[in-house]
Amino acid sequence: MSTKHTHAFQAEVKQILHLVTHSLYSNKEIFLRELVSNASDACDKLRFEALDKNELFEDAPNLEIRLLVDKEKRTLTIRDNGIGMSADEAIAHLGTIAKSGTRDFMAQLDEAKKGDANLIGQFGVGFYSGYIVADRITVESRRAGLSAGQGVRWSSEGTGEFEVEPIDKAERGTDVILHLREGEDEFLQPWKLRAIVGKYSDHISLPILLKKEVWDAEKSAYVATDEWETINKASALWARPKSEVTTEQYEEFYKTLSHDSQAPLTYTHNRVEGRSEYTQLLYIPAKAPFDLWNRDKKPGVKLYVKRVFIMDDAQELMPAYLRFVRGVIDSADLPLNVSRELLQESRDVRAIREGSTKKVLGMLEALAESDDQADKDKYAAFWKEFGAVLKEGMGEDFQNQERLAKLLRFASTHASENVSLTDYVGRMKEGQEHIYYITADSLAAAQSSPQLEIFRKKGIEVLLMVDRVDEWMLSHLHEFEGKPLQSVAKGAVDLGKLQDETEKKAAEEAAEAFKPVLEKLKEALKDRAKDVRVTTRLVDSPACIVVEEGDMSAHLARLLKQAGQAAPEAKPTLEVNAEHALVKALDGHPKFDELAQVLFDQALLAEGGQLEDPAAYVKRVNALLLSA
């Protein structure tokens, strides 16, 4: 006896449905792309599972998608004979979102609610886009391999609840039945459906079928016949010759593949022959997805073998630092029943991974090194979105480290962004032996660091590194084109040939004259500073904090603590500007120790550090102000 059960939507689904059903979208037709894409995925999954269980095909080995229009009932049905769903799967897949990052997604969707619905598909819940045009959706499904009596009907008006009941369903697969809202009758017109399929889903490798229409002179209208016809090319786009695919088709394929509303930044389509034979169609997005930094995020490359879908997230085909790449790789050599374990061990997979990595880097190099300003602007846009991810490759891909180093971009004291290491080396002063850099929590903090003063005075460019990944990257990037990288916040400043003998002599004399005060400073700060010394790196500031060569930078130590990891305790060195009025005032000052502590605290704050006892600092400053 059939029983109907009512279930409540997951809270996040309720929010999505509320936004979908109460918002106006600029591109309503996107719903059909999403539902056809889901139907295609269901067929791909059946084909993959049937590699080991051929009986899953039952008596219908030919996979297809059908669009059924009922103008009287005002319904549009998207039918596939793919893997189908059991009752439990219908409840799980259509009533909950099993992905992390839901809050971020909801925030973005809320902001974009007057735009279009592409974010829905991008998040992987494209099914809900049907509510853009429908006030009720009914899903009838049966999983391949289950009996006809184990079908399921899922139904909801897209409010807070959905109903599930068992049904008899002779054919495997899924029917998504959209009960269209008033005013959405254009989606009952076959010509409109043909146009949408031609625009968004022409590349789907399965036939998409629609009943043929003929002109009825008596009714002065087109009427549907019983004959079905294919309304898409039904051939894998990546398998076609490049000469037969237009830019628009490449871009629409990308949008379907990635559920992105924007065209890709660039793409490459190649057939590779030799040690390993495969076809690659790879895209670089224009915008980073909101879950790019999600540790659970899988790479976006789909794996096919001889045009048979194998898996969505073939991690072995693309390194983690290129996880933003979207596309398809179709191998002619891998076995159809290839598993993740086999992928990890396969020599062919290693060859595909290496070849695909080189192609992606080649695409980026073509943009970065182009003389065309439009391409340069594209690379600048890419770097803004994905630069921090690409930096991960410096420690992950030693084979391509040199190529990656040329693609890196930074801010510097000469430019606010997009400075390459090649640009920097080309501008180095005569006699300059190092590439100088500083790491900081923000660009403003880096730009105002007192450690840059002597470099600004002499016009020496310093790279400003403010991404969290920079400290880790620098542990793998030690030199570029024979020029070693040198932190301006580590060790005593040594400008080598850039500092003339007169300056060196004056610094030595100042240090000698200041020796008695230095000794007193060392004693006053013995619990906080490893050493105190006179420096030539300061011009306008009285003091700064540095660490010794080989020690962990203060910036990296802060990052580790923020991540809940232990950082080695190491006292910094205080460098003082013997020519500064505040430092000169130390000599003979009645509150020497108090002033020394304030000097250290101020240097620590200027470097971006945090005071262990802010109240004590305020108390000392107030006391000094009152005694002035």
N, C-alpha and C positions, 0 to 999 in steps of 0.2 A: 504494500500500500504506500502510495507516494505521500511524502510529508514535506511541507514547505517550512523553511526556517528563516528567521530574520536575524541579520547580524548588523552590528554597528561598524561604520568605517573607522579606521585608525584616525587619530586626531589630525595628523598631517594631511591625510587624504581629504578630510572634510575641508580643510583650509584651501587645498588646491581646487576642489570642486566649487567652493564658494567663489573663488576668484575667476574660475573659468566661466561659470554660469552667470556671473554678474558683471562681466567686463566685455568691452567691445574690442575686437581684435582687427587689425588692419588686413590680415590675411587669413580669412576663415578656412579657405580650401586646404590649408596645411593638414587638417584632420585626416583627409583621405591618404595623404602621403604617409602619415604615421601608421594608420591602420593597415595599409597595404604592406608597409615595411614589416610590421609585426607578423602579418600573414606569411610573408616570405621567410622570415626567421623561423616560424613554426614548421614550414616545409623543409628548410635546411636542417633543422634539428631532427626531424623524422628520418631524413636521408642519412644522417650521421648515425643515429641509433640503429637503423636498419642494416648497417654494414655488418653488424654482428647478429642481428635478428631480422632476417629477411621477411619473416612472417608478419612483421609490423605493417608492411605494405598492404596486407589483407588482399583484397581483389582489385585494388586500385593503385597500380605502380606509378601511374603518371601524375605527377604533382602539378597543381594549378591553383589559381585564385580566380574567383568569380565575383562579379558585381551584379546584384539583383535589385531591380527597381520595381516597387509596387506603388503606382501613383494614387490608387484608391486608398490604400492604407497609409500612404505617405511615409513609406519606410525605404531605407537604403541598406542593403545587406552586403557585407564583405565576407565571403565564404572561402575558406581554405581547407584542403584535405591533408593538412600537416599533422604534427604530433598530437594536437588536441590537449585537453585538460581533464583531470579527474575532478571530483567534487572538492576534495581537499585543496587541490592546486588552484581551482577557481577562487576559493575563499582567500587563499594565501596571496595569489598574484594580483587579484582585482580589488582586494580590500585593504591591503597594507603596502607600505613602501619599505622594502628591506634594505635601504641604502643609507649610508651615513651622510652627514652634511645636509640633512633635510632643512635645518633652520636657515642655513645660508641660501639654499634654493628658494625657500619661501620668501625670504627678504628680497631676492632678485626678482622673483615672479611678481611680487607685490609692486615693486618699482616699475616693472615693465608692463603692468596690466593694461595700459592703454596703447601698448605697442603691438606685439604679435605673440603667438603661442609657442614659439620655437623652444623656449626654455623647458616646456613640458617634455618634449621629445629629448632634449639634451640631457635631462635628468633620468631618462629611461622609463618614463611612465606615459608614453605617447597615447596609450589607450584612453586616458581621460580627456584628450583633446576632442573626442567625439562629442562631448557635452557643449562644445562651442556651437554646434548646429542642432543638437538633439536634446529634447527634454526628458527622454527615457532611452536607456540602452538595455537591450536584452542580449545575452550571450548564451548560445546553445553549443555544447561541446561534448566530445567523447575522446578520451585518450586512446591512441593506437594500442591495440593489444587487450583492451577491456571489452567486455561483452556489450551488445546493443542496449541492454537494460541498465547499463552503468553510465548513461549520459547524465549531463547536468545542465540545468537552466539557471543562469544568474541574471538578476534584473534589478535595476535601480533608476530612480529619477535624479540621481546625483545630489541627493540631500544628505541626511545623516545616516541612512540605512540602505542595505541591499538584501534581497531575498534569494535564497538558493533552494532548489528542489530537484529531485531526481526525475529524469525523463528517459524514454526510449529513443535512441538515435542510431539508425542503421549504419550511417557512414561515419567514419572517424573524422576528426578535424573540428573546426570551429566556425560558427556563424556569429558575426557581430552585427546585430540588427539595430539600426539607428532610427528611432521614431522622431522625425524631424520637427523642429519648432515651426510655428507660424512664420512665414516670411522667408523660409529657407528652401522654397520649392525649386530653385535653380539646380539644386543637387539631386533632383529627380529627373533632370534632363540628360539623356545619354550623350548629347554633344558636349555638355559641360564636363561630364565624367571623363570622356575621351581626352578633352583638352588638359584636364588636371593630370591624368595618367601620363599623357605625352610629355608634360612639363616636368613632373617630379619622379615618375616611376618607369620611364621608358627602358631604363637599364636593367630592371629586375629580370633575372635570368629565367624565371618561370613565366608561362603564358598567363596574362591577365585577360579574362574572357568577359564579354558583354554581349547580350542578345542583339542580333543584327536588326536594324530597322529598315523598312521599305516605305516608299511613298504610297499612300492610299488616296487615290483621286476623289473617291466619294466623300471621304471624311476631310479631305484637304489637309491631311496631316501625316506625319510619319508614325507608323505603328510597328510594334515589336513583333518579330517572328520567333519561331522555336529554334532558329539556327544561332549557334554561338560563334563569335569571331574574336580573334586575338587582337587586342588594341594596343599592345606594346611590342617592341622589337624582340623581346624575349631572348636576348643573347647578352651574356656578361660583357659589360662595357669594357673591362680591362682586357678581354680577349679579342676585341676588335682592333684592326690596324689604326694607328694614331691618325692617319690621313682621313679616316672615316668618322672621327669623333670631333665635334665642335667644342670650342671653349665653354659655351653655355652648357653642353651636355656634361663636360667634366665637372663644372661647378655644381650642377644640380645633383650629380651623383655624390659629390662631397657632402652636400647639404643633407641628402637622405642618409648617407653613411654616418654622419656625425651629429645629425639633428641640430646643426648650426644654422642660424639665420643669415650669416654673412658668407660671402664667397671666400675661398681660401686665399692665403697670401701668395702661395705659389704651389706648384705640383710637378711631379715627374712621372712619366709613363714609359716603361722600358721592358723589353723582352731580353732576358739574359741567357746566353747559351755558352756552354763550355763544360767545366768540371761539374757544375750544377745548372739545371735548366729550370727557370722560373720566370714569371711575369710579375712586375711590381707596379702598382699605381699608388703613389705616396703623396700625401698632402701636408702642408704646414698651415695650420689655422691662422686667421688674422687676430683672433682674440683668445686669451687663455680661458679654459673652462673654470668655473668657480671652485671645482674640487681638485685643481691641479696639485695642491700640496697635501691632499689626502694620502696617507701612507698606504691605504688599502687600494688605491686607484691602480687599475691594470692598464698596460699599454693598449693603444687603440687600434692595433693592426689585426685585421681578420685573416685567418689562414684558410686557403682552399687548396685542395689537391685535385688536379685535373678537373677544375670547376665544381668540385663537390665541397660544400662547406664543411670545415673541420672544427674550428673554434673561433670565438670572438676575440679573445685576449691572449694571443700567442706571445707571451712575454719573452720567449727565447729568440724571437725574430727581431727584436729592437732593444737596445740598451735602455736602462731606466732613465738616463738623462735625456733621452729623446721620447719620453712617454707622451708628449703632446702630439706626436705625429699620428695622423689618421691614414687609413688606406687599406689596401688589399694586397696580399702576396699569394700567388697561385703557383704551386710547385708541380712540376711534371715528374719528379723523382721520388718523393716521399710516398710511403704506403698509405692507402686509404684508411687503414685502422691505426694510424699513428697516435700514440699517447703522449702525454706530457713527459713521461719518463724517457721515451724514445727520442723526443725532441731535444732533451738535454744532452743526450749522448750522440746524436746524429752529426756526422761530418758535413752532410748536405745542409743541415740547419745552420751550422757555424759559417758555412760559405754564404748562405743567404743573409745571415745577420751582418757579416762583414761587408757584403756588397750593398745592402740596404743602408747601412750606416754611412758608407762612403757617398752614396747618392744623396742622402739628406744633407750631409756636410757640404757636398758640391752645390746643392741648391742654395744653401746659405752663403757660401763663398761667392756665387754668381751675383747675389744681391749686394753683398758687402763690398765687393771689389769693383762693381760696375761703375762706369763713368756717367751713367744716366742718373740724374738726380732723383727721378721717380723710384728707381731701384734702391738708391741710398735711403730714401725716406721709408721704403718698405722694410729695409733691414733695421732702421732705427725703431720702427713700430714693433717689429719682431722682438728686438732686444728688450724693449720696455715690458713686453708681455712675458717673455720666456728666458731672458738673459740669466736670471738667477738659477734656473733649472739647468741651462747649458753649462754653467760653471761646474756643476757636479761631475761633468765628464772629465775634468782635469785629473780627478782622483780615481775615476772608474775605467777610463779608456786610454791606457798608456800608448797604445798603438797609434792613436790619432791625436795625441796630446799637442803636438806642434801645430796641427791644423786648427785645433780648438783654441789655442793661445792666440792665433791671429784673428779669431772671431770675437774675442773678448772685448767688451767696451766698458769704460769707466768715466766718471767725472774726474776733473783735475783742477788744479789752481789756474789753468789756462782756459778751461772750457767746462760748462756745467754738465755736459753729458757727451756720450758717443766718442770718447777718445780711445783709439786702439793702441796697442803696444807698439805697432809699427809707426803710427803717428808720433808717439812719444819719443821713440828712438830717433826718428828723423828730426826732432826738434831739440835733441840733447845739446847742451853747450859744449864747446870745445874743451876737452880735458875731463868731461864728466864721465865717470866710470860706472855709476849705478843708476838703476831705475828706482826712484824714490817713491814711497807710498806711505799712507797713513790709514789705519782702520778706525772706524768710529760708529756710534749708534745711529747717527743721522748725518745728512749732508751738511746741515747747519753746524753741527758739532765739529765735523771735520774741518770745515772752512774757517772756523774761528779758533782752532786749536793753536795755542801759543808755540807749539813745536814747529810750526810752519814759518815762523817770523823771519829767520835768517834766509830761508829758501825764497820767500817773497822778496826780500830785500835784494837778493842777488838774481832774481828772475829765473830761478830754477823750478821747473815744473814738478809738481808732486801729484801722484794719483790719489784720489779720494775714494776709499773703498768702504761702502756702508751697507752692503747686503750681509745678512747673517751667515751666508755660505762662504763669504770671502776669506775668513780666517782659516777655514778648512781647506779651501782651494789653494791658499798660499803655502800650505804644508806640502803641496805637490808642484807648485810653480816657483822654481828657484831662480830661473834666469830666462831671458828671451834674447835670441840672436847674440848670445855671448855676453850679454849685460846682466849681471846679478841684480836681483831685487833687494832693496834695502828699506827697512822700516825707519821712518824718521823718529819713531818713539822708542827705539831700542838702541842701547849703547851710547857712548859719547859721540857727538856729531863730528864727522870727519869728512870734510868736503874735498880733501885731497888737493888736486891742482887748481880747484876753483877758489881756494883760499890763499891769498898772497902772503908773502913772508911778513909784511908789516902787521897784518891782522893777527897772524900766529904769535908774533913777538908781543904785541899789545895784550893778547889774551893771557900769555904766560906771565907777564908782569902783573896783570890784574889779579891773577890767581895767587901769586906770591904775596902781594900786598894784603890780600883778603884772608890769608891763612889763619890768623888768630880768630876771626869771626867764624870761619868754617869749622874750626875745632869746637867752638862753643855750640854751633848749630848741630854738629854731629852728636854732641853730648845731650842737647835738649831733645833731639828727635831719635835717640838711639833705639827706642821701642817701636818706632814707626818706619824709619828709613834705613835701608841697607848702607847708604852712603850719601854724603852731601858734597857737591862739587860745583865749581864755577863753570859756566858754559858760554859758548859764543852763539848758540842757536837762538837765544832770546834777544829781541830788539826792544819791544814795548812792554813786555810782561816781566814781573819780578822773579817768577819761578815757574818750573814745570816738573811734572812727574815723568820719569822714563823707567824702563826695565832693562836689565842687562841682556846682551846677546845670549841666545839660548834659553832665556826664561820665557814663560808664557806671557803673552801680552795681557795688559789689564782688561782690554776689550773682550778677549777670548775668555778670560776668567769670569767676567760678568755674564757672558752668554751661557757658560756651563752652569753657573749658579742659578740662573733663570730657568734652566732646563732641569733643575733638581739634581745636578751631578756635582761631585766634589771637585774643587779646583785646588791645585797645590798652593799652599801658603808661601808666598814669596814677597819679601819687603821690596818696595820700589826704591829707586834712587831719586833724590831731590836735586835738581839743577837750578842754580840761582844766577841771576843777571847782576853782576857786581856793579854795573853802572846805573842800576835803577835806584831811584830816590828811596823807595821803601826798604830795599836791601841795605843801602848805605845807612839808613836810620837805625839799623840793628846795632851798630857799633856804639856801645856805651848806653844803650836804651835801658831804662830802669825796669821795664817789663820784658826783658829779652825773651824769656822762655815762652811767655804768652804770645808775643809777636811771632816767634818761630813756629808755634803750633798753628796760628792763623795762616801764616805763609804756606805751610804744608797743606792745610785744609783747602785753601783757595786753589792751589795747584791741582789737588785731587779733584775738586769740582770742575775746574776748567778742562780736565782730561776726560770728564764724563763719569767719574766714579761717584760713589755714595759715601757719605760720612757715617761712621759707626755711631757717633754721638752728636747729632745736629744741635741739640740744645746746648751742649758745652761750647760749640763753635759760636753760637749766637751770643752766649754769655761773655765769651772772650772779646768778641768784636764790640759789644756794648761797653765793656769795661775800658777798652782802648779808646773808644770814641769819647767817653766821658772824661778820660784823663788827658785828652788832646788839648 
